[in-house]
Amino acid sequence: MRAAIYDEFGGPEVLEVRDVPEPPVGPDSVLVRARATSVNPVDWKVRQGYLQGALPHHLPIVPGWDVAGVVEAVGPAVRTGLVPGDEVYGYVRRDDVALGTSAELVAAPERTLAPKPASLSFEEAAALPLAGLTAYQALTEGLEVTDGDRVLVHAASGGVGHLAVQIAKAQGAHVVATASAGAHDWLRELGADEVLDYTAGPISEQLAAGSGKVDAVLDLIGGDALDDAPRQVEGGTRIVSVIDPAVRDLGGTYVFVRPDREGLEALAALADDGRLRVRVAATYPLEEIAAAHRHSEEGHPGGKVVVTL
């Protein structure tokens, strides 16, 4: 089968597409014929070797953690009811980094997959799992957002942020989003109640001059935005960051997204109900995955970068 792969850490140029052996299918795994995957910032950070201290890495590495495709085969111990021919999507993260999802065939532990949202294309579905679960877990578990909460979402026009805006609205929140001026109208279309320009000064000062502090903050930036977060939120500590574990020093919570079938099912339900839209910024064929990584790495793609197979 064909797969993207790299034999050493480095820039996008280390990526190549070549024939590799088909992955083994364990007793509780599902073999998926991939139709699309996506590029997340973590993918190029892994490729550059930045996360070697966080997870075991085994070169050569097939990159990618998102997949959307069709079930090819199931292991004998699979109990989720999936059968060949089913359309699925998932966040296929294992306990080490080696066999990713940028391949024609992906062997995925059953806990990482769920039925694909019927309303989404394979490209849109592949853009959703990692980013969607990150937003979903941060909002429902980390911040425990409930009806009526005023929630601030930083970097709201990004891959995670634009999903977080919609998920928070589905939970009944009043959403305050931060983004550059060019994204304000689009974020209002997604449901943001207020949009602030992060280039116009500290967000805490903009809130103080406007609608006041929020009940909860979702940090998707780190740095100065996270340092300012205690001044943005009532009580100073209802803060979640998916970027920097130092949020714990502020009394907040760090969220590192995990595979979760029930979360994928919840995201699919929101998508099929019309309450969750996925923005695909660009698509590339597998043979151009280096360009896809470069596009993501340049920053601010305006949605998700997808690779088709």
N, C-alpha and C positions, 0 to 999 in steps of 0.2 A: 504494500500500500504506500501511497505518497503521504509525506508528512513534512512539516517545517521542523527544523532541528538545528541545534548549534553544539559544537564540540568544545567551545571555550567561551568564557565570559568576555563581553565587549559590547561595541556599538551594534547598530542594525546590520552592519556588513557581515557579522558572524553568522547570520541566519542564512540557511539554504533549504531548498526543497529537494528531497531525494526519497528513494524507496527504502523503507524500513520494514522489519518483521511486524506482522499483525500482533496486537497486544493479547496477552493471555486473559481469558475470561474466568474469573474466580467463581466459586459456588454462589456467592451473593452479589454478583456483578451482572451488569447489562451491557451488551455490545451494541453500540450506537453507530450507525452510518451517519456521519456528520454532514449537515448541509451548510452550517455556518458556525463560526466562533466569533469572539470579539477580543479587542485589545484593551486591557485595563492598565493603568499606570503601574500596578504591581508587576505586570508581565515584563515591562522593560527594566524595572528595577531588579527583578530576578535575573534577567539576561545580563545586566551589568555587574552582577555579583554582590549587590548591596544587601541581600537578605540571607547570606550564607550563615549568619549567626542565629537566625530565627528558625530555620527549617533545614533538615538535611538535604543536600543537593547531590545528584548523581548524574554527572555528564556521561554521554551526550543528553541534552534536554530537549524534549518537545514542549514548546511553550503553550500557554493558554489554560484557562480554568472554566470558561463558559462554553456551552455547546447547545446546539439545537439540531435535531435530526430525527432519524427513524430507527426504531429498535430492529436490530439484525438478529440477535439471539439473546437468550437469558440463561443465567446459571441455574443449576438444579435447586438451589436453596432460596431463590428469589421469591418473596412473598407479597410483593406490592401489586400483583395482578397484571404487570406489563407483559405483553406478548409481541412477537415479531410483527412489524407493520405499524405499531403504535408510534405516534409522533410525540416526542418528549423534548424537554429542555432541562438544563441543570447547571449547577455550580460544582464542578468536579475537582474538589481539592482533597488531596490525600495527605498523609502525614509526612511525606517527603516530596521533593520536586524532581521529576524525571519524565513521566509519561503524561503530557498535557493533552489539550483538546484540539490543537492545530494539526489534525490528521484526519484522513478519510474514515478511519475506524477508531472509536474511543471506547475503552472498557471502563465503565463507570460503576462504582459502588451504588447499589440500589438506593441508599439513603440520600444520594446527591441529585436524584432525578425526580421529575414529576411530569404529568401530561402537559404538553405545550398548550399555551393559550390559543384557543381556536381562532380568535380574532386577529392574531399577530402572524406576520410572515415569519419564515425561518430566520431571516436577517434580524427582524425586530426582536424575536424571542431570544436569539443568541446575545443580544445586547442587554438583556434584562437580568439574568441570574445574580451575578456577583454584585453589580451596582444596586439592583433592587433589594436584594437581601441585606446589603449594608445599610441602606436607608430604613428598611422595615425593622431590622433588629435594633438599630439605634433609636428609632422613634417609639417602638412598642415595648422594648425591654429596657433599654438604657434610660430613656426619658419618661417612659410610661405616659405618653401623651393621651389625654382624654378630651372629651367634648368641651369646648370653650377655652382651652389653653391657648395662650398667645405664644407661638413657637417661632424662633428666629432660625432660618436656614442660611448659613454662609455658603458662598460659591454656588448659588442656587441654579445657575445655568449649566453646570457641569453634568457629567454622566450620572453621578449619584444625586447631585442637588436637584435636578429637574424632576427626578422620581420622588425625592423626599418631599418636595412641595406638594405633589399630588397625593401622596400617601398621608401626609399630615392633614390635608383637607378632607380626605376620606374618613379620618378619625375625628372630624369635627373641629379641628383647630383653626384659629385665626393665624394665618401665615404671614410672617414678615421675611422677605427674601433680600439677600444682597447679591448684586451683580453689577457689571459695567452697564452704562446707559443703553447700549445697543440691544441688550437682552430684556429690558424692562417690559416692553409691550408683550413679548412672548410669555414671560413669566406670569403676567396678569391673565393671559389666556389660559394658562395652566391652573389658575386659581389663587395665585398669590394676592393677598389683600393689601399689602404694602410692599413696595420695592425701594431699597436704599442703594445708593451708589457708593461702593466701597472706596472709590477714588476721591470721595468728597470729605474725607476726614474720618476720625474714629467713629465706629458705629454707635458706641455708647453715647457720644455727644449728639449724634443725629437722633437717637431715640429720645434723649433728654429734651431736645428741642421740639420733638414731635409728639408721638403717642405714648412715650414713656417706656419703662423697662418691660421686658417680656417675662413669661413664666419659665421658658426653657430655651436652651441654645444648642443647636447642632453644628459643630465645628467641622468643616471639610477643608480647612486651609492650614491651620496651625499658625505658628509665628505670632505676629502682632495681633491678629484676629483672636487667637486663643488667649493671649495675655490680656486682652481687653474684655473677654467674655464675662468675668465676674462683675464687671460694671454694667453689663447689658441685661442681667437677669435678676429678678427679685430673689433675695436671699443669697445670691452670689455663687451657688454651687450646683444648680440643676443644669449641668453642662455635660454633653457627650462629645468626645472627639474620636474620629476614626483615623486621625493622622498621628497624634502625639500622645503616648502614654503619660506624659507629664501632666495631662489634665487631672490625673489623680492627686497631684500636689495642690490642685485648686479645689479639691473636694468633689470633683466630677468623676465621670466614668469613661474608661477607654473601651471601645468596641472593636474587636477583630472578627470580621464576618466569618461565620461557619456555615457549612452545608446544612440545609434544613428543608426537608420535603414539605412539611406543613407550611412553611413560609413561602415556598414556591407556589403551592396551591393557592395561598391567599393572594399573592401577586397576580396569578393567572385569573382569579375571580375578579379582581379589580380591573384588569385589562379587558376581560370579556364583558364586564358591566359598563365599559366606556369611561371608567373613572381613572384610568392610568394609560397614558400615551408614552411611547418610547421614541425618542428622537435619534435617528441614525444619521450621523454627520457625513459619513463616507463609507463606501464598500470597496474592498480590494479582493481580487482572486488570490488563492493560496500562493501562487507563484510570485506575488508581489507583497508578501507579508513583511518584508524588510521596509517597504514604503509605508505600510500600515503602522508598523512600530514607530517609524520616524514621525508620522503624522501625529500619533498620540503623544510622543515624547516632546514635540514642539510646544505642547500646551494649548489649552482653550480651543479644542476642536469643535465646540458647539454641539455636543451630543456624543454618541458612541461611535467608535471606529470598528467596523465589522469586516471579517474575512470570510469569503464564501468558498465552498468546496464543491 
